[in-house]
């Protein structure tokens, strides 16, 4: 085809109302057109470099596939609407599915005249409905209506699965990469913090109520300004309705008047048990100290909290003793122990108090003291550095606890943050 005609069609799409708010997809379409003559050798890594030049270390081919799906849906929507009379159809072949002869499609983008028979490569069957089919549907209107209602009630709704930041917008997609909804944040994003461990570490998709509806939990931190602020944990419904907001940390006397700045670094959801509904566990840190591990209910209300004099930036949940209840496992550093590496294990049903410190200046007061001897009424175990005593409990059949002290060389816990 005439390259000039294809260029005119691409420009027509880029200027369309359908793509007016889709800056990321416009950029992707421009990249694909730029490589149209050499697309059989185009690799996802090259697309990543051009589409996300500042995020090449965190983006993967799966992210490219997601954007390709979004662009494919956007093009189909465009041609079903304002582009329905355009002379050239731009489509994206499905490179993942093999052709009937067993070969794989190598093209990223295809342009063909509208009068070519058959749907464009990758175009969904049924995107254009003939007059004859419309007549049949009209004749069966009553039955079709009943069937539609029945199928709609039984079919699963598109659930949030992926997310990305686009300028000042958070965009949420389903498993096929189709955008479900978006939220605009006029304050922008602290991109350095969001991509420090990857965007996946700042947003979570969880069924908080056990009803099959996936909520979106987003730890938001605004673009840097003269005064830093704590992040905000925002919970959205599967349809994008804001359900609640929660701010980590609190103003502590030990901060000596410095404004608290706590950032949510990790999140997990404790599985429901016969006695408890699902609960949210959030690990929050101040850039220096202290750290907070908080338990929230599904409505964002704080149930309990544990404070650590140091930095706990990594957390996971696991059933360590096989009793059907998950424990909270966090790692980081302990300021009061010469900033050595530390491992903290918390009983998820008894999260309270503060770590017990050997250096008085690092002791947090007013929270209750976490028991260094790991008594039966204390829900924490901590191992600091190496060569320290690891204390734990065993309970006899009478539920009395017996303290046992074991001295080991815990070299695996020795290191820098």
C-alpha positions as CSV (number, residue, x, y, z in Angstrom):
1,X,0.0,0.0,0.0
2,X,0.9,3.6,-0.4
3,X,3.0,4.7,2.6
4,X,1.6,8.1,2.5
5,X,-2.0,6.8,2.7
6,X,-1.0,4.7,5.7
7,X,0.6,7.7,7.3
8,X,-2.6,9.7,6.8
9,X,-4.7,7.0,8.3
10,X,-2.4,6.8,11.4
11,X,-2.6,10.5,11.8
12,X,-6.4,10.3,11.5
13,X,-6.5,7.8,14.3
14,X,-4.1,9.8,16.5
15,X,-6.2,12.9,16.1
16,X,-9.5,11.1,16.7
17,X,-11.7,11.7,19.8
18,X,-11.4,8.0,20.6
19,X,-7.7,8.4,21.2
20,X,-7.7,11.9,22.7
21,X,-7.2,10.7,26.3
22,X,-5.0,7.7,25.4
23,X,-1.5,9.2,25.3
24,X,0.2,5.9,26.0
25,X,-1.6,4.1,23.2
26,X,-1.0,6.9,20.8
27,X,2.7,6.6,21.5
28,X,2.6,2.8,21.0
29,X,0.8,3.2,17.7
30,X,3.5,5.7,16.5
31,X,6.3,3.3,17.5
32,X,4.6,0.4,15.6
33,X,4.2,2.6,12.5
34,X,7.8,3.7,12.7
35,X,9.0,0.1,12.6
36,X,6.4,-1.0,10.1
37,X,9.0,-1.8,7.4
38,X,11.2,-3.8,9.8
39,X,8.6,-5.2,12.1
40,X,9.4,-8.8,11.6
41,X,12.7,-8.2,13.5
42,X,11.1,-5.9,16.1
43,X,11.6,-7.2,19.6
44,X,9.7,-6.4,22.8
45,X,12.9,-5.0,24.4
46,X,13.0,-2.3,21.7
47,X,9.4,-1.4,22.2
48,X,10.1,-1.1,26.0
49,X,13.0,1.3,25.3
50,X,10.9,3.6,23.2
51,X,7.6,3.3,25.1
52,X,9.1,3.5,28.6
53,X,12.6,5.0,28.3
54,X,12.7,5.8,32.1
55,X,11.4,2.3,33.2
56,X,13.5,-0.1,31.1
57,X,14.7,-1.9,34.3
58,X,11.2,-2.6,35.5
59,X,9.2,-3.3,32.3
60,X,8.9,-6.8,30.8
61,X,7.5,-8.3,27.6
62,X,4.3,-9.0,29.5
63,X,3.8,-5.3,29.9
64,X,4.2,-4.9,26.1
65,X,1.6,-7.6,25.5
66,X,-0.8,-5.8,27.9
67,X,-0.4,-2.5,26.0
68,X,-0.8,-4.3,22.6
69,X,-4.1,-5.8,23.9
70,X,-5.3,-2.3,25.0
71,X,-4.4,-0.8,21.6
72,X,-6.1,-3.7,19.8
73,X,-9.3,-3.0,21.7
74,X,-9.0,0.7,21.2
75,X,-8.6,0.3,17.4
76,X,-11.6,-2.0,17.2
77,X,-13.7,0.5,19.1
78,X,-12.5,3.3,16.9
79,X,-13.5,1.5,13.7
80,X,-16.8,0.5,15.1
81,X,-17.5,4.2,15.7
82,X,-16.0,7.4,14.2
83,X,-13.6,5.4,11.9
84,X,-16.4,3.2,10.4
85,X,-16.0,4.9,7.0
86,X,-12.2,5.2,6.9
87,X,-10.6,3.8,3.7
88,X,-7.8,2.0,5.5
89,X,-8.1,-0.4,8.4
90,X,-5.2,-0.6,10.9
91,X,-5.1,-3.8,12.9
92,X,-2.8,-5.7,15.2
93,X,-2.4,-9.4,14.4
94,X,-2.4,-11.9,17.3
95,X,1.2,-12.9,17.5
96,X,0.6,-15.4,20.3
97,X,-1.9,-17.7,18.5
98,X,-0.6,-19.9,15.7
99,X,-2.1,-19.8,12.2
100,X,-4.0,-22.7,10.7
101,X,-0.8,-23.9,9.1
102,X,1.0,-24.0,12.4
103,X,3.1,-20.9,11.7
104,X,3.3,-17.9,14.0
105,X,2.4,-14.3,13.0
106,X,5.5,-12.1,13.0
107,X,3.9,-8.8,12.1
108,X,3.0,-6.3,14.8
109,X,0.8,-4.1,12.7
110,X,-1.1,-4.4,9.5
111,X,-2.7,-1.9,7.1
112,X,-5.2,-2.9,4.4
113,X,-7.9,-1.3,2.3
114,X,-11.4,-1.5,3.7
115,X,-12.7,-3.3,0.5
116,X,-10.5,-6.3,1.1
117,X,-12.7,-9.3,1.9
118,X,-12.6,-10.8,5.3
119,X,-11.8,-9.2,8.6
120,X,-8.3,-7.8,9.2
121,X,-5.7,-10.0,11.0
122,X,-6.4,-10.1,14.7
123,X,-9.9,-8.6,14.3
124,X,-12.5,-10.2,16.4
125,X,-15.1,-12.2,14.5
126,X,-18.5,-10.4,14.6
127,X,-17.1,-6.9,14.9
128,X,-19.2,-6.1,11.8
129,X,-22.7,-7.4,11.6
130,X,-24.4,-7.8,8.3
131,X,-28.0,-6.6,7.5
132,X,-29.1,-10.2,7.2
133,X,-27.9,-11.0,10.8
134,X,-29.5,-7.8,12.1
135,X,-32.8,-9.0,10.5
136,X,-32.6,-12.3,12.3
137,X,-31.8,-10.6,15.6
138,X,-34.8,-8.4,15.1
139,X,-37.1,-11.4,14.5
140,X,-35.9,-13.0,17.7
141,X,-35.8,-9.8,19.7
142,X,-37.9,-11.1,22.6
143,X,-35.9,-14.3,23.0
144,X,-32.6,-12.4,22.6
145,X,-33.6,-10.0,25.4
146,X,-34.3,-12.9,27.8
147,X,-31.1,-14.7,26.8
148,X,-29.1,-11.5,27.2
149,X,-30.4,-11.0,30.7
150,X,-29.7,-14.6,31.7
151,X,-26.2,-14.6,30.3
152,X,-25.4,-11.2,31.9
153,X,-26.5,-12.5,35.3
154,X,-24.4,-15.7,34.9
155,X,-21.3,-14.3,33.2
156,X,-18.4,-13.2,35.4
157,X,-17.7,-9.5,35.5
158,X,-14.3,-8.2,34.3
159,X,-12.2,-8.0,37.4
160,X,-9.2,-5.7,38.0
161,X,-5.9,-7.5,37.3
162,X,-3.2,-5.0,36.1
163,X,-2.4,-1.4,36.7
164,X,-0.1,1.3,35.2
165,X,0.7,4.9,35.8
166,X,0.0,7.2,32.8
167,X,1.0,10.8,33.5
168,X,-1.1,11.8,36.5
169,X,-3.6,8.9,36.0
170,X,-3.8,5.5,37.5
171,X,-5.3,3.1,34.9
172,X,-6.8,-0.3,35.9
173,X,-7.1,-3.2,33.4
174,X,-8.6,-6.6,33.3
175,X,-6.7,-9.9,32.5
176,X,-7.0,-9.2,28.8
177,X,-5.4,-5.7,29.1
178,X,-8.7,-3.9,28.6
179,X,-9.0,-0.7,30.6
180,X,-11.8,-0.9,33.2
181,X,-11.4,2.5,34.8
182,X,-8.9,5.2,35.7
183,X,-8.3,7.8,38.5
184,X,-6.6,11.1,38.1
185,X,-4.2,12.4,40.7
186,X,-3.5,16.2,40.3
187,X,-0.5,15.9,42.7
188,X,1.3,13.5,40.3
189,X,3.3,10.5,41.5
190,X,6.5,10.0,43.3
191,X,7.9,7.9,40.4
192,X,11.2,7.1,42.1
193,X,9.3,5.6,45.1
194,X,6.7,3.8,42.9
195,X,9.4,2.1,40.8
196,X,11.9,1.5,43.6
197,X,10.6,-2.1,43.8
198,X,8.3,-2.0,40.9
199,X,4.7,-0.8,40.6
200,X,3.4,-4.2,41.6
201,X,4.8,-3.6,45.2
202,X,2.5,-0.5,45.5
203,X,-0.8,-1.8,44.3
204,X,-2.6,-5.0,45.2
205,X,-5.7,-6.8,43.9
206,X,-7.6,-8.7,46.6
207,X,-11.1,-10.1,47.4
208,X,-11.5,-8.5,50.8
209,X,-15.0,-9.7,51.6
210,X,-14.9,-13.2,50.1
211,X,-17.8,-12.3,47.7
212,X,-15.9,-12.7,44.4
213,X,-15.4,-8.9,44.0
214,X,-11.7,-7.9,43.6
215,X,-10.9,-4.6,45.4
216,X,-7.9,-2.5,44.4
217,X,-5.6,-1.3,47.1
218,X,-3.3,1.5,46.0
219,X,-0.5,3.0,48.1
220,X,-0.4,6.6,46.8
221,X,2.5,9.0,47.3
222,X,2.4,12.4,45.6
223,X,5.3,13.9,43.5
224,X,8.1,15.3,45.7
225,X,7.6,18.8,47.0
226,X,9.2,21.0,49.6
227,X,7.3,19.2,52.4
228,X,7.1,15.4,52.3
229,X,3.9,13.7,53.3
230,X,3.0,10.2,54.3
231,X,1.6,7.9,51.6
232,X,-2.1,7.1,51.6
233,X,-3.6,3.6,51.2
234,X,-6.8,3.9,49.0
235,X,-9.3,1.1,48.5
236,X,-11.4,1.0,45.3
237,X,-14.2,-1.4,44.4
238,X,-13.8,-3.5,41.3
239,X,-15.8,-0.8,39.4
240,X,-13.5,2.0,40.6
241,X,-15.6,3.5,43.4
242,X,-13.5,4.7,46.3
243,X,-14.4,2.8,49.5
244,X,-12.0,4.2,52.0
245,X,-8.6,5.8,52.7
246,X,-6.1,5.0,55.4
247,X,-3.0,7.0,56.4
248,X,-0.1,5.0,58.0
249,X,1.9,5.8,61.1
250,X,1.1,8.4,63.8
251,X,2.8,11.3,65.6
252,X,5.1,9.8,68.2
253,X,6.9,11.7,71.0
254,X,10.1,9.9,70.0
255,X,10.2,11.8,66.7
256,X,10.9,15.0,68.8
257,X,8.4,17.1,66.8
258,X,9.5,16.1,63.4
259,X,6.5,15.6,61.1
260,X,5.9,11.9,60.6
261,X,6.4,10.6,57.1
262,X,5.4,7.0,56.8
263,X,5.3,5.1,53.5
264,X,3.5,1.8,52.9
265,X,6.1,-0.7,51.7
266,X,4.3,-4.0,51.8
267,X,0.8,-5.4,52.1
268,X,-0.8,-8.8,52.5
269,X,-4.3,-10.2,53.2
270,X,-4.7,-12.7,56.0
271,X,-7.0,-15.5,54.8
272,X,-10.4,-15.8,56.5
273,X,-10.8,-18.4,59.2
274,X,-13.9,-19.8,61.0
275,X,-13.5,-17.2,63.6
276,X,-12.1,-14.2,61.7
277,X,-12.9,-12.5,58.3
278,X,-10.0,-11.5,56.0
279,X,-7.7,-8.9,57.4
280,X,-5.3,-6.5,55.8
281,X,-1.7,-6.4,57.0
282,X,0.3,-3.3,56.1
283,X,4.1,-2.7,56.7
284,X,4.9,1.1,56.9
285,X,8.3,2.7,57.4
286,X,9.6,6.2,58.2
287,X,12.7,6.9,56.1
288,X,14.8,6.6,59.2
289,X,12.7,5.0,62.0
290,X,10.4,3.6,63.3
291,X,8.3,1.1,61.4
292,X,4.7,0.1,61.9
293,X,2.9,-3.1,61.1
294,X,-0.8,-2.5,61.3
295,X,-3.8,-4.8,61.0
296,X,-6.9,-3.3,59.2
297,X,-10.3,-4.7,58.7
298,X,-11.9,-4.8,55.2
299,X,-13.3,-1.3,55.8
300,X,-9.9,0.3,56.5
301,X,-10.3,0.5,60.3
302,X,-7.1,-0.1,62.3
303,X,-7.6,-3.2,64.5
304,X,-4.1,-3.4,66.1
305,X,-0.5,-2.4,65.5
306,X,3.1,-3.3,66.3
307,X,6.0,-0.8,66.3
308,X,9.6,-1.6,65.5
309,X,12.6,0.6,66.2
310,X,14.2,0.3,62.8
311,X,13.2,-0.4,59.3
312,X,10.9,-3.3,58.3
313,X,10.5,-2.9,54.5
314,X,9.8,-6.5,53.5
315,X,6.9,-8.6,54.7
316,X,5.2,-11.9,53.8
317,X,2.5,-14.1,55.3
318,X,2.9,-17.9,55.9
319,X,1.5,-20.6,58.1
320,X,4.8,-21.6,59.8
321,X,3.5,-24.1,62.4
322,X,0.7,-25.7,60.4
323,X,-2.1,-24.6,62.7
324,X,-4.2,-23.1,59.8
325,X,-3.3,-19.5,60.8
326,X,-0.8,-17.4,59.0
327,X,2.0,-15.7,60.7
328,X,3.5,-12.3,59.7
329,X,7.1,-12.4,58.8
330,X,9.0,-9.1,58.3
331,X,12.7,-8.3,57.7
332,X,14.8,-5.2,57.8
333,X,17.2,-3.6,60.3
334,X,17.1,-2.9,64.0
335,X,18.5,0.5,64.9
336,X,19.1,-0.4,68.5
337,X,21.3,-3.3,67.6
338,X,23.8,-1.4,65.5
339,X,21.5,-1.5,62.5
340,X,22.1,-5.2,62.0
341,X,19.7,-7.3,59.9
342,X,16.6,-8.4,61.7
343,X,13.8,-10.9,61.3
344,X,10.5,-10.4,63.1
345,X,7.7,-13.0,63.3
346,X,4.3,-11.9,64.6
347,X,1.3,-13.9,65.7
348,X,-1.4,-12.4,63.4
349,X,-4.0,-12.6,66.3
350,X,-1.7,-10.8,68.7
351,X,-0.2,-7.8,67.0
352,X,0.5,-5.1,69.6
353,X,3.2,-3.3,71.5
354,X,6.7,-2.1,70.5
355,X,10.0,-3.8,70.2
356,X,12.1,-4.0,73.4
357,X,15.4,-2.1,72.9
358,X,18.7,-2.3,74.7
359,X,19.5,1.3,73.8
360,X,17.1,3.6,75.6
361,X,17.1,6.3,72.9
362,X,15.4,3.9,70.5
363,X,12.7,2.6,72.8
364,X,9.2,3.5,71.7
365,X,6.9,4.3,74.7
366,X,3.2,4.2,75.3
367,X,2.5,1.1,73.1
368,X,3.3,-1.6,75.6
369,X,6.6,-3.5,75.4
370,X,7.2,-6.4,73.1
371,X,8.6,-9.1,75.4
372,X,12.2,-9.9,74.8
373,X,11.8,-13.2,76.6
374,X,8.9,-14.1,74.3
375,X,6.4,-14.8,77.0
376,X,3.1,-16.5,76.3
377,X,1.2,-13.2,76.3
378,X,3.6,-11.7,73.7
379,X,3.0,-12.3,70.0
380,X,6.5,-11.7,68.6
381,X,9.8,-13.3,68.0
382,X,12.9,-11.4,66.8
383,X,16.4,-12.4,65.8
384,X,18.9,-9.6,65.4
385,X,22.3,-9.9,63.6
386,X,24.3,-12.9,64.5
387,X,25.5,-14.5,67.7
388,X,22.4,-13.3,69.6
389,X,20.1,-15.5,71.6
390,X,17.0,-16.7,69.9
391,X,14.3,-17.2,72.4
392,X,11.1,-19.1,71.9
393,X,8.3,-20.8,73.8
394,X,7.0,-24.3,74.1
395,X,3.7,-24.9,75.9
396,X,2.9,-28.1,77.8
397,X,-0.5,-29.8,77.9
398,X,-1.5,-27.5,80.8
399,X,-0.8,-24.4,78.6
400,X,2.1,-23.3,80.8
401,X,4.9,-21.9,78.8
402,X,8.5,-23.0,79.3
403,X,11.3,-20.6,78.1
404,X,14.1,-22.2,76.2
405,X,17.2,-20.3,75.1
406,X,19.3,-21.5,72.2
407,X,22.5,-19.8,71.1
408,X,23.4,-20.1,67.5
409,X,25.7,-18.3,65.0
410,X,23.0,-16.7,62.8
411,X,25.4,-15.7,60.0
412,X,22.5,-15.6,57.5
413,X,21.0,-12.7,59.3
414,X,24.1,-10.6,59.4
415,X,24.4,-8.0,56.7
416,X,23.6,-4.5,55.6
417,X,20.2,-3.2,54.8
